[in-house]
Amino acid sequence: MAAAVPQLQVPECLREGGEPGALLRRNSHHQERPRQPFLRRQRAVPGHRHRERRRRLLPRHPTGAGEIPNGNSQKSVQISFYWCFLVIPLEQTGRIEPNYPKVCGHQGNVLDIKWNPFIENIIASCSEDTSVRIWEIPEGGLKRNMTEAVLELYGHSRRVGLVEWHPTTNNILLSAGYDYKVLIWNLDIGEPVKMIDCHTDVILCMSFNTDGSLLATTCKDKKLRVVEPRSGRVLQEASCKNHRVNRVVFLGSTKRLLTTGVSRWNTRQIALWDQEDLSMPLIEEEIDGLSGLLFPFYDADTHMLYLAGKGDGNIRYYEIGSEKPYLSYLMEFRSPAPQKGLGVMPKHGLDVSACEVFRFYKLITLKGLIEPISMIVPRRSETYQEDIYPMTPGTEPALTPDEWLSGVNRDPILVSLKEGYKRNSKIVFKAPVREKKSVVVNGIDLLENVPPRTENEVGQPWSGNGNGNGIWG
């Protein structure tokens, strides 16, 4: 008797031909792996190199590896190694030698790294040494260790845990530090131009809306905030006592937010919010009783939400709707290997010919490798599938820093992926020439206190007067 072909329920927007009740079928090579939908990979052979293998074996490093943040380059993937991080070309697979060139200019642990969405070889990093640094990766990848950044930014008095690029404006970067401040940097001049000082504890996550006019933050003080970033004014605030928020993401242009967190019974849950009224969540849904953080990833083109837990081996996916119940569970990808972190490929780097709608880069520290996971919608037709590839943000900024800082808002410039998006951005990053001087934002000299230079100083307790001025020791 022939075995039945497994079928996956998919949202309306992904159904072939839009026919009611249509199902998404896996390719034939997935039929033997009923618990791993969409995953295309070749099994690794221990101790052997394979030219076509799609895994990257990381070097055995004495300090171990950190998380993979969201990447914005279609040419490389990055991974942190305490004071250093690697930039690996996508076409390079197999084992990476221990002496592989690294970006290692920080004097403390690297806590976050993000690719510039408009210039593919520019990456920002932040560290426990209180600095934010901008790196220019040479064409073809690193040939030797990189220790000199094209721009070093100092303004925080404690370690810097998060960096975030503006989604529509070139050279606008946000950084959040353990001094409870969010600084907005204009990289054209290499200085902070605004400071958001409304948090009372460590900032856990930041997310821009589609045009970058609003910023959502989660904080260790158990509050969810929607902030107007240029003025620093808090527009909405929610005290999440029953739902302790960890991560937040804007759901495209739907004027809704999604948060992941922990309930009062210490179960992982997600909550959906109206950005104009945070008094109560629209819905709350418990996920499971595990302890790892839940990382949300939203695809505005297909209205798909992906949930991946730190330490889990699975990735759940949902469809986001405009009417109740708003959130529809579809199914999940399962893998026996737990993920330490995940990176995401931007839309213009996906394989359109294979109907790839989302791609993760999964960090598996137990095996020392990075594994691509592709979410694919198989179609019988070989023509371009316009229903799953609508117009999407490209690599051209919609605003200049001066325009955005003056109060102008503009939606991203959209491009079509029909012919395969291969146009390279003509923007070149030019580091400003600066003289050493005081950095005054909101009447506060951010460089009045000398930042710690050693790891021991970074770990020492810090006391401040609430105005950004503090003492180490």
Residue pairs with C-beta under 8 A, 6 or more apart in sequence:
3 31
5 25
5 26
5 31
6 26
6 30
6 31
6 34
6 37
7 23
7 24
7 25
7 26
8 23
8 24
8 25
8 26
8 37
8 330
8 331
9 23
9 24
9 330
9 331
10 22
10 23
10 24
10 330
10 377
11 302
11 303
11 304
11 319
11 328
11 330
12 18
12 319
13 302
13 303
13 319
13 387
13 388
14 24
14 302
14 357
14 377
14 387
14 388
15 22
15 23
15 24
16 22
16 24
16 379
16 380
18 387
24 377
24 378
25 378
26 37
26 38
26 378
27 376
27 378
29 40
30 36
30 37
30 38
30 39
33 39
35 334
36 333
36 334
36 335
37 331
37 333
38 333
38 373
38 374
38 375
38 376
39 333
39 335
39 373
39 374
40 54
40 374
40 376
41 54
41 55
41 371
41 372
41 373
42 50
42 52
42 53
42 54
42 55
44 50
44 53
44 55
44 57
44 369
49 94
49 95
50 93
50 94
51 93
51 94
52 93
53 93
53 94
54 93
54 371
54 372
55 93
55 94
55 369
55 370
55 371
55 372
56 77
56 88
56 92
56 93
56 94
56 96
56 369
56 370
56 371
57 94
57 95
57 96
57 367
57 368
57 369
58 65
58 79
58 86
58 96
58 368
58 369
58 370
59 95
59 96
59 97
59 98
59 100
59 368
60 98
60 368
61 81
61 98
63 81
63 82
64 81
64 82
64 365
65 79
65 80
65 81
65 340
65 363
65 365
65 368
66 79
66 80
66 81
66 82
66 109
66 110
66 111
66 340
66 341
67 80
67 310
67 340
67 341
67 363
68 77
68 78
68 79
68 80
68 340
68 341
68 342
68 343
68 361
68 363
68 370
69 78
69 112
69 113
69 114
69 341
69 343
70 114
70 297
70 343
70 344
71 77
71 78
71 114
71 115
71 343
71 344
71 345
71 346
71 361
72 114
72 115
72 116
72 117
72 120
72 165
72 346
73 115
73 120
73 121
73 123
73 346
73 349
74 90
74 120
74 345
74 346
74 348
74 349
75 89
75 90
75 120
75 121
75 349
76 87
76 88
76 89
76 90
76 137
76 141
77 87
77 88
77 90
77 343
77 361
77 370
78 85
78 86
78 87
78 88
78 113
78 115
78 123
78 343
79 85
79 86
79 88
79 363
79 370
80 110
80 111
80 113
81 102
81 110
82 109
82 110
83 104
83 106
83 107
83 108
83 109
83 110
83 127
84 102
84 103
84 104
84 106
84 110
85 102
85 103
85 104
85 110
85 113
85 125
86 96
86 100
86 102
86 103
87 103
87 123
87 137
87 141
87 142
88 96
88 141
88 370
89 140
89 141
92 141
101 141
101 142
101 143
101 144
101 145
101 146
102 142
102 145
102 146
103 123
103 125
103 135
103 137
103 142
103 145
103 146
104 145
104 146
104 147
105 133
105 135
105 146
105 147
105 148
105 149
106 125
106 127
106 128
106 129
106 131
106 133
107 127
107 129
107 453
107 454
107 455
108 127
108 128
108 129
108 130
108 159
108 455
108 458
109 127
109 128
109 455
110 125
110 126
110 127
111 126
111 127
111 128
111 159
111 160
111 161
111 162
112 125
112 126
112 160
112 161
112 162
112 163
113 123
113 124
113 125
113 126
113 163
114 123
114 124
114 163
114 164
114 165
115 122
115 123
115 165
116 122
116 123
116 124
116 165
116 429
117 165
117 167
117 346
117 393
117 395
118 170
118 395
118 396
118 397
118 425
118 427
119 170
119 425
119 427
119 428
119 429
120 395
120 424
120 425
121 136
121 137
121 138
121 139
122 134
122 135
122 136
122 137
122 429
123 134
123 135
123 137
124 132
124 133
124 134
124 135
124 163
124 165
124 173
125 132
125 133
125 135
125 163
126 132
126 133
126 160
126 161
126 162
126 163
126 175
127 133
127 159
127 160
128 159
128 160
128 455
128 458
129 159
129 451
129 452
129 453
129 458
130 154
130 156
130 157
130 158
130 159
130 160
130 177
130 451
130 452
130 458
131 152
131 153
131 154
131 160
131 451
132 152
132 153
132 154
132 155
132 156
132 160
132 163
132 173
132 175
132 185
133 149
133 151
133 152
133 153
134 149
134 150
134 151
134 152
134 153
134 173
134 187
134 429
134 431
135 146
135 149
135 150
136 150
136 429
137 146
150 429
150 431
151 187
151 190
151 431
151 432
153 175
153 185
153 190
153 192
154 439
154 446
154 447
154 451
155 175
155 183
155 185
155 192
155 439
155 441
155 446
155 447
156 175
156 177
156 178
156 179
156 181
156 183
156 446
156 451
157 177
157 179
157 446
157 449
157 451
157 462
157 464
157 468
157 469
157 470
158 177
158 178
158 179
158 462
158 470
159 177
159 178
159 458
160 175
160 176
160 177
160 178
161 176
161 177
161 178
161 202
161 203
162 174
162 175
162 176
162 203
162 205
162 206
163 173
163 174
163 175
163 176
164 173
164 174
164 175
164 176
164 206
164 207
164 208
165 172
165 173
165 174
166 172
166 173
166 174
166 208
166 212
166 404
167 208
167 210
167 211
167 212
167 393
167 412
168 211
168 212
168 397
168 398
168 399
168 404
168 410
168 411
168 412
169 212
169 397
169 398
169 399
169 400
169 401
169 403
169 404
170 397
170 399
170 400
170 401
170 427
171 186
171 187
171 188
171 401
171 429
172 184
172 185
172 186
172 187
172 212
172 401
172 404
172 405
173 184
173 185
173 187
174 182
174 183
174 184
174 185
174 206
174 215
174 229
175 182
175 183
175 185
176 182
176 203
176 206
176 217
177 183
178 202
179 462
179 464
179 468
179 470
180 197
180 199
180 200
180 201
180 202
180 203
181 195
181 196
181 197
181 199
181 468
182 195
182 196
182 197
182 199
182 203
182 206
182 215
182 217
182 229
183 192
183 194
183 195
183 196
183 441
183 446
184 192
184 193
184 194
184 195
184 196
184 229
184 230
185 191
185 192
185 193
186 192
186 193
186 401
186 405
187 401
187 429
187 432
188 401
188 432
189 432
189 434
190 431
190 432
190 434
191 434
191 439
192 439
192 441
192 446
193 405
193 441
194 229
194 230
194 232
194 405
194 441
194 442
195 232
195 441
195 442
195 444
195 446
195 468
196 215
196 227
196 229
196 232
197 232
197 442
197 468
198 225
198 227
198 232
198 234
199 217
199 219
199 221
199 225
200 219
200 221
201 219
201 220
201 221
202 219
202 220
203 217
203 218
203 219
203 220
204 217
204 218
204 219
204 220
204 245
204 246
204 247
205 217
205 218
205 246
205 247
205 248
206 215
206 216
206 217
206 248
207 215
207 216
207 217
207 248
207 249
207 250
207 257
208 214
208 215
208 216
208 250
209 215
209 216
209 250
209 253
209 275
210 250
210 252
210 253
210 300
210 411
210 412
211 398
211 409
211 410
211 411
211 412
212 229
212 404
212 409
213 228
213 229
213 409
214 226
214 227
214 228
214 229
214 235
214 250
214 275
215 226
215 227
215 228
215 229
216 224
216 225
216 226
216 227
216 248
216 249
216 250
216 257
216 275
217 224
217 225
217 227
217 248
218 224
218 225
218 245
218 246
218 247
218 248
218 259
218 261
219 225
222 239
222 240
222 241
222 244
222 245
223 237
223 238
223 239
223 240
223 245
224 237
224 238
224 240
224 245
224 248
224 257
224 259
224 273
224 278
225 234
225 236
225 237
225 238
226 234
226 235
226 236
226 237
226 257
226 275
226 278
227 233
227 234
227 235
228 235
230 404
230 405
230 407
236 275
236 276
236 277
236 278
237 278
238 273
238 278
238 279
240 259
240 261
240 271
241 264
242 263
242 264
243 259
243 261
243 262
243 263
243 269
243 271
243 281
243 284
244 261
244 262
244 263
245 259
245 260
245 261
245 271
246 259
246 260
246 261
246 262
246 293
246 294
247 259
247 260
247 261
247 293
247 294
247 295
247 296
248 257
248 258
248 259
248 296
249 257
249 258
249 259
249 296
249 297
249 298
250 256
250 257
250 275
250 298
251 257
251 258
251 298
251 300
251 305
251 320
252 298
252 300
252 303
253 300
254 320
254 322
255 274
255 275
255 276
256 272
256 273
256 274
256 275
256 282
256 320
256 326
257 272
257 273
257 274
257 275
258 270
258 271
258 272
258 273
258 296
258 298
258 305
258 320
259 270
259 271
259 273
259 281
259 296
260 268
260 269
260 270
260 293
260 294
260 295
260 296
260 307
261 268
261 269
261 270
261 271
261 294
262 268
262 269
263 269
263 284
263 286
266 289
266 291
267 286
267 287
267 288
267 289
268 286
268 287
268 288
268 289
268 290
268 291
268 292
268 294
268 309
269 284
269 285
269 286
269 287
270 284
270 285
270 287
270 294
270 296
270 307
270 327
271 281
271 282
271 283
271 284
271 285
272 281
272 282
272 283
272 284
272 326
272 327
273 281
273 282
274 282
282 326
283 324
283 325
283 326
283 327
285 327
287 294
287 307
287 309
287 316
290 309
290 311
290 312
291 311
292 309
292 310
292 311
292 312
293 309
293 310
294 307
294 308
294 309
294 310
295 307
295 308
295 309
295 310
295 342
296 305
296 306
296 307
297 305
297 306
297 307
297 308
297 342
297 344
297 358
297 360
298 304
298 305
298 306
298 320
299 305
299 306
299 357
299 358
301 347
301 357
301 388
301 389
301 390
301 392
302 357
302 358
302 388
303 319
303 320
303 321
304 317
304 318
304 319
304 320
304 357
304 358
305 317
305 318
305 319
305 320
305 327
306 315
306 316
306 317
306 318
306 358
306 360
306 375
307 315
307 316
307 317
307 318
308 314
308 315
308 316
308 339
308 342
308 360
309 339
310 339
310 340
310 341
311 338
311 339
311 340
312 338
312 339
313 334
313 335
313 336
313 337
313 338
313 339
314 332
314 333
314 334
314 335
315 332
315 333
315 360
315 373
316 329
316 331
316 332
317 330
317 331
317 332
317 333
317 375
318 327
318 328
318 329
318 330
319 327
319 328
319 330
320 326
320 327
321 327
321 328
333 373
333 375
335 362
337 362
337 364
337 366
337 367
337 371
338 364
338 366
339 362
339 363
339 364
340 363
340 364
340 365
341 363
342 360
342 361
342 362
342 363
343 360
343 361
343 363
344 358
344 359
344 360
344 361
345 358
345 359
345 360
345 361
347 392
347 393
347 417
347 421
348 392
348 394
348 395
348 415
348 417
348 421
349 359
350 356
350 357
350 358
350 359
350 417
351 374
352 384
352 389
352 417
352 418
352 420
353 382
353 420
354 374
354 376
355 376
355 377
355 378
355 379
355 385
355 388
356 374
356 375
356 376
357 375
357 376
357 377
357 388
358 374
358 375
359 372
359 373
359 374
359 375
360 372
360 373
360 375
361 370
361 371
361 372
361 373
362 370
362 371
362 372
362 373
363 370
364 370
364 371
377 385
377 388
379 385
384 418
386 418
389 416
389 417
389 418
391 414
391 415
391 416
392 414
392 415
392 417
393 412
393 413
393 414
393 415
394 412
394 413
394 414
394 415
394 421
394 423
395 423
395 424
395 425
396 413
396 415
396 425
397 413
397 427
398 410
398 411
398 412
398 413
399 408
399 410
403 410
415 421
415 423
438 445
438 447
438 448
439 445
439 446
439 447
440 446
444 467
444 468
444 469
446 468
448 469
449 469
449 470
449 471
449 472
452 458
452 460
452 472
457 472
460 472
460 473
461 473
462 470
462 471
462 472
463 470
463 471
464 470
464 471
